[in-house]
């Protein structure tokens, strides 16, 4: 691809990122450093330190417990072969692709005050007190983080275990080492790189967690992300929020540098690059018991919160308290779904939840079109010119390391005016959201398309050039047909990310133009069984839609050739 054409194709992506990423972040920096803003922001240094301290604490605690849980599951999946092994392994991957809103409502539907467990206990015991006080505790945050991120540890650790030469452990045992000592002296040192890398990634994801902490922890658990949201939406203290965003960006950049310089290649430090034949069938009673406990634990941890969502959306558990005899017609209901279409309050300002679904789908389709229109030429340019790729790829991937809450704040500060003289204030337009969603989805789309383009055999292009095809004809007749699967999976990435995005959306969405995640958060925050049931119904719909996106990604990602 000729350099002028490459530069032309890069014009739109560079302009897009300049307007919708770099300028909003630059605006945050200006506001945070402005003396006038600092003097009026009411900066509370002790509070900032408490917020930073709790952010680090919850991320560290969550990461340690996730490491323990994930390593244990990975080791047992590596050690034993049994019928449900592949199913359990796949089950652990589902949560990582789900929106945080779905994860939070899943745990709420299972263990919250109106969750399945507490309402069943209340109906059986006739006690108004819940059996488990879960939401509003640090353990709710930790449990959701383990549910969400354990798959990172499981996959990295199991991959390393499967590539370790089993003769090393056998040799240690022949020399008299017990199984525990062999694991500590032989296996654990070779697992250390994978444990370090996966633990750091989990810590980073937990450090930037927003939806889980906001919806399960409550206002008393303020991390940097939650505090930015609170200062922006509840106190309208944008200068203070800007300062917190700069602190958050500083930590993010620091963690990214540590990862890229010290940890990125840690997974390669293993004994062998081939997969050995591993695993044995459980034979003794103790081995079968371990496998049974593993199966129950994985199913309960990774499946129960997901199953609880549709159960609560189709049931009226509250009726169990007043029913003298159980009647299925008083327990099973479609009303929570019917209520999504109605304005039961007859309020002029009330927006039925079905409108939020329509808005989310409309924004998701817009995000697909924008992401592909910007990502495809970007990926082609990066693939065809190594010099440009070396300089620009890090810039295109940069939004991936930026908090979506910080991005939303940047949009509030930058777009709260008219860019053109006499034009509309963009912050009042609902169409700002697809641009925010595209900014967040673009790194995934570019990386996905770039990987596919690099797998196109070079001789295809050489043959087309020999036959007199122009670069445009080569792209249309050779590249695009080959990239069909990658385009579909990239569209699915953009669709799923847009549909479940909550951080930037919670700051930018208008009350009269809500999305599914913001509607779920609003309904679940309000009292009443009807509001809770509708939140569960919306979460179930969101889960199904995102599940379809995940299924498409999994099906098309297998092979691009």
N, C-alpha and C positions, 0 to 999 in steps of 0.2 A: 504494500500500500504506500503510495507516494506521500511524502511529508506534507505538502500543502493540503491534500485531501484529509490526512490524519488530523491536522490542526483544525480544519473546518469542522470535522465531526466532533471535535472536543469543545467547540465553542459553546454549544447548548449545555453540556454537563458542567463546564466551568462557570458559566453564568448562573446556572441553577444553584449550584453549591455556594457560589459567592453571595447570592441574594438570600437564600433560604437556610444557610448554615453559618458561613463565616461572618457575615454582617450582624446577625442576631447575637452570636457569641461575642463579637467585638463590642457590641452595644452593652452587653452585660459587664464587660471589662471596664468600659468607660464609666458606667453608672457606679460600679463598685469603688472606683478610684476617685470619683468626684468629691471634692471637699464639701460642697454644699449638701450633697446627698448623704454623705457620712455623718455630717453634723445634725441632720434631721431624722436619721433612720432609727434612732433609739437603740444603738448597738449595745448589746448586753454580752460582754466578753465571757463572764462565767457561764451564761446559757450556751454560747457557742462551744465552749469547751465541753460542757455536759453533752451536747448533741453529738459532737465529734467522738467523745468517749463512748457513748452508747452505740453509735454507729459501728465503731471498731469492735466493741464488746459483742454485740449481737452477731456480727459477721464472723468473728473468731469462734464464738460458741457454736454457731450453726455449722461452720466449716469443720470443726473438730468432730462433732457428732455425725455429720454427713460422711466424713472419712471413716469413722468407726463402722457405721452401718453399711456404707458402700463397699468397703474392703471385706467385711465379713460375708456379704452376699456374693461378691466376686470370687472369693476364695472357695466358698462352698459350690458355686456353679462351676468352677474350674475343677474341683476335686471329684465331683460325682456326676455321673450320667444317669438321667432318669427321664421318664416320658414327658413330663411337663417342663423340662429344662428350657427349651427354646421359647415356649410360651411365656415363662417367667422372665426370661431375658428381654423379650420384646415388650412385655408389660412395663418394665422399669423405664422404658424410653418414652412412653406416652406423655407423662406429666411435663417433660421438658419443653414440649412443643405447644403446650396449652397456654392461653392468656392468663396472666396473674389473677385477673378478676374471677375466672372460672375456678382456679385453684383455691382462692380465698372463699368463694361461695360454696365450693365443694366441702371444705372442712367445716364451714358454718352449718351446712345442711346436715352434716354428720354429727358434729360435737358441739354446735352452738346452743344457745338457750332454747331455740326452737328447732333444734336438730333432731334427727331420728333417735339417737341414743337417749337424750334427756327427756324427750316427750314419751317414749316408750316406758322409761323408768317412772315418770310422773303418772302415767296412766295405770301402771301396775301397782305402784305403791300409794297412789292417791296423795302424793306429797307435792306441794307446789315448788319445793326446792329442787334444783337440778342435781343430777347425779355427778356431773363433771362440770367444773368451772373452767372452760377452755378459752373462749375468746376473751381478749383483754389481758392475756398473760404472755410472758416471754416464751412459754413453751408452745403456744399456738404459732408464734412466728418461727420458732426452731423447727417444729413439726412440718410446717408448710415448706420451709427451705429444704429440709431433708427430702421430702416428697418431690420437690421440684428439681433438685440438683444431684441427687444420689446417682443418677444414670451416668454422669460425667465420671465419677469415681469408679463405678462398676465397670464401665467399658475400658477405661485406661488401665485399671489394675488387672482385669481379666485378660486383656490383650497381652500385657507383660507376662503374666503367669503362664499363659498358653505358649509363650515363646521361650520360656526358660527350659534349659536342658534338664530333664528329670533325673539324669544320672548323677548330677551334682548332689542332690538331696539323698539319693540312694547311697552314694559314696560316704556321705557324712554319717548316715545311719549304720553303715558297715563298720565304721570306725568307732562306733559306740554312742553316737549322739542320739538323744531321744527325739521324738517328732517335734516337740516344742523347741528344743535347742537347735535342731536342723533348720526349722523355720526362722529362728532369730538370727542364726549365724550365716545361713546360706541364702534363704529366700528373701528375707527382709531387706538386706543391703541392696539386692538387685531390684527390689520393688521401690526403693527410696526415690528414684527420679520420677516415676509415675505418681507416687503418693504426693510428692512435692508439687508437681505440675497440676494435678487434679485438685489438690487442696487449695492451691493458689487461685485457680479458676473459680472454684466454688466460693472462696472468700470474696473474690472480686464481684461475682454476681450477687452475693448476699449484701455486700457493701452498698451496691447501687439499687437494692430492692426497694420498691415503692408500694405497689398495690397490695402485696401480702401484709406489709406492716401497717398500712393505713386501714385496711379492712379487718384484720384480725387482731392487731395490737391495740388500736385505738389511739386517741390523742396523747395519752400519757407516755407512749413510746415514740419519742421524736428522734428520727434519724435525720441526716442532712436532707435527704429527698423529701421526707414528710414535712420537715420544718420549712423548706422552700415553698412547698405547697401551702402550708398553713399561713406563713407570712404574706404570701401573695393573695390567696383567696379569702382569708378570714380577717387579716389585719390590714391588708392593702399596703403593706410596708415593702414596697418594691426595692428600695435601696438595700435593706437588710437581706432580702431574698437574693439580690444580686451578689452581695458579699459572700453569702453561703454558697452560691453557685460557683464562684471563683474558687472557694475552698474545695468544693466537690471536684471541680475540674483539675485542681492541683493534685489531689489524691489520685484521680483517674490517670493522669499523665504519669505520675510517679509509679503507680502499679504497672502501667503499660511498659514503661522503660525497664523496670525490674524483670518483667516477664520476657520481653524481647531479647534482653541482653544476657539473662542468666538461666531462664527456664524453658525457652521455646524448643530447644533441642534435647531437653532432658529425657524424653521418651525413647530416644535412640540408644541410650546407655543401658542396653540389656545384653544378655549373653548370646542370644541367637536371633536371627532374622526369620526363622522358619517356625511354623506351627507344629509342635510335637503332638503325638497322639496322647491326649490327656483324658482324665476322668475314668472313674470306675463305677460299676454298678453297686449301689448300697446292698450289702448282704446281711450284716449282723443287725440285731434289733436296735442297737444304739445308732448305727448309720442310717437305718430307715427312719428312726425317730428324728434325727437331725434333718434329714431331707423333708420329712413331713412338717416339722416346725418351720423350716425355711420357706416352704410353699405357703403355709398359712400366713406367715409374717409378711411375705412379699404381696400376697393377695390383699391382705387387710390394709397394708400401708399404701399400696399403689392403686388399688381398685375400689376400696370402700368409699373414699371421698367422691370418686367419679360416679359410682352407682347411686350414692345418696342423693345426687342432684335430681335425676328424673324421678326417683321415689318420692322426694318431697314436693316435686312439681305436680305430681298426679294424686297426692293424698292430702287428707285433712287430719293430721295426727292429733290436733287439738280436740277433735270430737271424741277421741277415746276417753277423755276425762269425764265426759257426761253421758256416754252410752252405757246403759245398763246391760244390754246384750250387744255383741258385735254385729253390725250390719254393713255389708260391703258397700251398699249404695250410699251410705253416709260417710264412708271412709275414702272411697275412690272418687275422684272428681276431675273434670276438664275445665272447671271454672277459672283456674289460674291462667289458663291459656285463652279462654274466652275474654277474660278481663283485659287482656293485652290490647284488644281492639275497641274497648269502650271507654267512654268518659263518665265513669260512675259518679263523679263528683259534680258533673254538670258545670264545670268551671271553664271560663273562657280562656284562662291561662294554662289549663292542664293539657299536656301533650301525651296522648296514649302511647304506651310502650311500643306498639306496632310501628309508629312513626320513627322511633329510634332504630328499629330493625331496617326500615327502608333507608334511613339516612346512612347507617353503617354499610349497607350493601352498595349504595350509591358512591360513598367515599371509597370503598374498597375497589370498585370497578375503575374509578378515576385514578386511584393509586396504581393499579395494574397498567393502565394506559401510559401514565406519566413515567413510571419506573422502566417500562420496556422502551419507551421512546428515548429516554435519557441513557439507560443502562446498556442497550445494544450497541449504539455507536461508541460508547465509552469502552466497552469490552473489546470491540474490534480494534480500536485504536491502540489500546494497551497490549493486545496480543500481537499486533503487527510491528510495533516499534519498541524495542527493548529499552532504549534511552528514555523515551517518554514514559514508559511503564515504571521505570525506576524512580522517576521524579513525581509522577502523578498518582500512582496507585495508592501510596500512603495517604494522600489527601482525599481520594475518593472513599477510602475505608474509614477515615477519621470519625464520621458520625456514629460509627459502631461503638466507639469508646466514650461517647458523650451521653450523659443522662438525658432521657426524654423529658424529664421534668425541667431540667436546665434549658433544654431546647425550647420548651413551651414558654418559659420565662423570657428567653431571648426574643421570641416572637412578640410577646406582650410589650416589651420595651422598644422593639424596633418598628413593629408594624402598627403601633398605636398612633398613627398619623397617616396622612396621604403621601404616597411616594411621588405622585405627579400633582402639580398645582391644580387645585380645584377638584381633585379626584376623591374617591371614597376612602374612608378609613378602613384599611384592610382587616383590622382586628374585629370589626363588626360583621365581617362577611363569613359565613360558614364555610366558604370555599378555601379558606386558609388551611383547614384541616388536611385535605388531600396532599397539599404541599408538604406539610409537616410529616405525614405518614410516608410520603415518597422519600423524604430525606432520611428517615429511619430505615426504610426498606431497601434503599438504593445500594448500600454496601453488599447485602446478601445477593441482590440481583446481579450486580457486576461480577462478584466472585463466582457465582454459579455459571453465568454465561462465559466468563473468561476461561474457566476450566474446560467447558465444552468446546470452545473455539480452538483452544490449544490442542485438543485431541483430533482435530480434522487433519488428515494426512496431507503433507506439503505437496505431494505429487499430484493431488487433485487440482490445486491452483496452477501448478506448472503446466499440466495438460490443458487446462482452460486457456492459459495465456498463449500456448503454442497454437491453439485453434482460433486465436484472434479474439477471445472474449475480453471485454473491458472489465475493470474492477467492479463496476456496478453489476454487470451481467454475472460475474463470478459469484458475487454475494447472493444475488437473487436466485440463480439456478443451481448453485452448489452448496453454499454455506447455509442459507435459510432452511432448505429441506432437511439437511443433516441436523440442524439445531432445533427441529420441531420439539423434541422431548425436553431440551433445555429451556426453550421458551415457555413451554407449559409449566414446568416446575418452577421457573422464575416467576411466572404469573401467580402460581399457587403460593409462593413465598410472600409476594406483595399482598395478595388477598388476605392471607392468614394474619400477617403482621398488622395490616390496616384494621382488620376486623376486631382484633383483640387489644390494640394499642390503648393504653390507659393513662400513662404519665403525662405526655404533652396534651392529650385530649382533655384530661380533667381540668387543665388550665385554659384551654382555648375554645371548648365547645360552648355554644350558646344555649340558654335554658329552653328556647323555643326550637332548637335544632339539636337535640341530644343524640348520642350514639348508644349502642347497646351497653358497652362497659360503664359509661357515665350514668345511664338509666338504672343499671343493676346496683351501682353504688348508692344512688339516691334512694331507691326503694328499700334496699336492705338496711339503710340507716334510719328508716322511719318505722315507728311502732305499728303493730297490727299484723294479724295472721295473713290478711289479704295481700299486704305489701310484701311480706316475706315470700308468700307463695308465688307472686308474680316475679319477684327477683329470681327465684329458683327456676321458673319457666323460661325466663329470658336467658339465664345461664345455661340451661339445657340446650336451647336453640343455638346459642353461641358455641357451645361445645360441639354440637353436631356439625355446624358449618366449618369450624376450625378443623374438626376431625376429617371432613371431606378434603380440605386443603392439605392436611398432613398425609392422607392416603394417596393423593395425587403426587405429592412430592416424593414419597417413598417409592411409588410405582415408576416414576419417570427418572429417578436419580440412579437407578441400578446400573445403567450403561448408556452412554451417549452415542456410542458407535453404531 
